[in-house]
Amino acid sequence: MSQAKRSTNGGGGRTLEQEAFLSILKTSDVLQTEIADLLKPAELSPTQYNVLRILRSAGADGLPCGHISERMLTHDPDMTRLLDRLEKRDLIERARDKTDRRIVRTHLTPAGRNLLAELDEPVMKLHQSQLGHLNQRELNSLVELLGQARRRTE
């Protein structure tokens, strides 16, 4: 085994790639737990929050369900049910496209926009507390390295 792939944990048999993988998973879990805790009082899951953010960036045109799925940070196999829950809370609305009736577009409601506005600062502060101890060069490197890891599958 090459030097780069030798275990870093004192001979436990793990490769450096495995160590990196496990570290990414653990870090993701810690960061996700913190955002979930922050969103809990708003009765939103991180996945629901992600949908609302995607719709805000889509603007007045909204997006079809499939386009929301493509932009999600994590895969959700039941996007329709996720949207149903947000619609029931009056955070989104769905309507047939005026030019192509086969397409159902999803839009953020004023209530959804207001909820996101209330969450913007707390979420920004959370991200600052999570990663603000890293300097700009380290953050840029982290973003680039994680992007490289994902590009293998894109």
C-alpha positions as CSV (number, residue, x, y, z in Angstrom):
1,M,0.0,0.0,0.0
2,S,1.3,3.5,-0.9
3,Q,2.3,5.9,1.8
4,A,-0.7,8.2,1.0
5,K,-3.1,5.3,1.6
6,R,-1.7,4.0,4.8
7,S,-3.7,4.2,8.0
8,T,-3.6,7.4,10.0
9,N,-5.1,5.8,13.1
10,G,-2.3,3.6,14.3
11,G,-2.8,0.5,12.2
12,G,-6.6,0.1,12.4
13,G,-6.7,-0.8,8.7
14,R,-8.3,2.3,7.5
15,T,-7.0,4.1,4.4
16,L,-6.6,7.9,4.3
17,E,-9.5,8.0,1.9
18,Q,-11.7,6.2,4.5
19,E,-10.5,8.6,7.2
20,A,-11.4,11.6,5.0
21,F,-14.8,10.1,4.2
22,L,-15.6,9.4,7.8
23,S,-14.4,12.9,8.8
24,I,-16.7,14.5,6.1
25,L,-19.7,12.4,7.4
26,K,-19.0,13.4,11.1
27,T,-18.6,17.0,10.2
28,S,-21.8,17.0,8.1
29,D,-23.7,15.4,11.0
30,V,-22.5,18.1,13.5
31,L,-23.3,21.0,11.2
32,Q,-26.7,19.5,10.2
33,T,-27.7,18.9,13.8
34,E,-26.9,22.5,14.6
35,I,-29.0,23.9,11.7
36,A,-31.8,21.5,12.5
37,D,-31.8,22.8,16.1
38,L,-31.9,26.4,14.9
39,L,-34.8,25.6,12.5
40,K,-36.8,23.6,15.0
41,P,-38.6,26.6,16.6
42,A,-39.8,27.6,13.1
43,E,-41.1,24.0,12.7
44,L,-38.9,23.5,9.6
45,S,-36.6,20.7,8.7
46,P,-33.3,21.6,6.9
47,T,-34.8,20.0,3.7
48,Q,-37.8,22.2,3.9
49,Y,-35.7,25.3,4.6
50,N,-33.6,24.4,1.5
51,V,-36.8,24.3,-0.6
52,L,-37.8,27.7,0.6
53,R,-34.3,29.1,-0.1
54,I,-34.4,27.6,-3.6
55,L,-37.8,29.1,-4.3
56,R,-36.7,32.5,-3.0
57,S,-33.8,32.5,-5.5
58,A,-36.2,31.5,-8.3
59,G,-38.1,34.7,-8.0
60,A,-41.6,35.4,-9.2
61,D,-41.5,32.7,-11.9
62,G,-41.2,29.9,-9.3
63,L,-40.0,26.5,-10.3
64,P,-41.5,23.2,-11.4
65,C,-41.1,20.3,-8.9
66,G,-38.3,18.6,-10.9
67,H,-36.2,21.8,-11.0
68,I,-36.5,22.1,-7.2
69,S,-35.3,18.5,-6.9
70,E,-32.3,19.2,-9.1
71,R,-31.2,22.2,-6.9
72,M,-31.6,20.4,-3.6
73,L,-28.6,20.0,-1.4
74,T,-29.7,16.5,-0.4
75,H,-31.8,14.0,-2.4
76,D,-35.4,13.7,-1.3
77,P,-37.3,10.9,-3.0
78,D,-40.7,12.3,-2.1
79,M,-40.6,16.0,-3.2
80,T,-44.4,16.1,-3.7
81,R,-45.1,15.2,-0.1
82,L,-42.5,17.7,1.1
83,L,-44.1,20.4,-1.0
84,D,-47.6,19.4,0.3
85,R,-46.4,20.0,3.9
86,L,-45.0,23.5,3.0
87,E,-48.2,24.3,1.1
88,K,-50.4,23.3,4.0
89,R,-48.5,25.8,6.2
90,D,-49.1,28.5,3.5
91,L,-45.3,28.9,2.9
92,I,-45.6,28.0,-0.8
93,E,-48.3,27.8,-3.4
94,R,-48.5,25.7,-6.6
95,A,-50.2,26.7,-9.8
96,R,-50.4,25.5,-13.4
97,D,-48.1,27.3,-15.8
98,K,-50.1,29.7,-17.9
99,T,-48.4,28.7,-21.2
100,D,-48.0,25.0,-20.6
101,R,-50.8,23.5,-18.4
102,R,-48.8,20.3,-17.9
103,I,-46.3,22.2,-15.7
104,V,-47.1,23.0,-12.1
105,R,-45.0,25.8,-10.8
106,T,-44.2,26.3,-7.1
107,H,-43.9,29.8,-5.7
108,L,-42.9,31.2,-2.3
109,T,-45.8,32.9,-0.5
110,P,-45.5,36.1,1.4
111,A,-45.6,34.0,4.6
112,G,-42.7,31.9,3.3
113,R,-40.7,35.0,2.3
114,N,-41.3,36.5,5.7
115,L,-40.2,33.3,7.5
116,L,-37.0,33.2,5.4
117,A,-36.3,36.8,6.2
118,E,-36.7,36.1,10.0
119,L,-34.2,33.2,9.6
120,D,-31.6,34.9,7.5
121,E,-29.7,36.5,10.3
122,P,-29.8,33.6,12.8
123,V,-28.7,31.2,10.0
124,M,-25.8,33.5,9.0
125,K,-24.7,33.8,12.6
126,L,-24.8,30.0,12.9
127,H,-22.6,29.5,9.8
128,Q,-20.2,32.1,11.2
129,S,-20.0,30.3,14.5
130,Q,-19.6,26.9,12.7
131,L,-16.9,28.0,10.3
132,G,-15.8,31.5,11.2
133,H,-12.7,30.2,13.0
134,L,-11.3,29.3,9.6
135,N,-9.5,32.1,7.6
136,Q,-10.5,33.0,4.1
137,R,-7.7,30.9,2.5
138,E,-8.7,27.8,4.5
139,L,-12.4,28.3,3.7
140,N,-11.6,28.7,0.0
141,S,-9.4,25.5,0.1
142,L,-12.2,23.7,1.9
143,V,-14.8,24.7,-0.7
144,E,-12.5,23.8,-3.5
145,L,-11.5,20.4,-2.1
146,L,-15.1,19.4,-1.4
147,G,-16.1,20.6,-4.8
148,Q,-13.4,18.4,-6.3
149,A,-14.7,15.4,-4.4
150,R,-18.2,16.0,-5.7
151,R,-17.2,16.6,-9.3
152,R,-16.1,13.0,-9.6
153,T,-19.8,12.1,-9.6
154,E,-21.1,15.0,-11.6
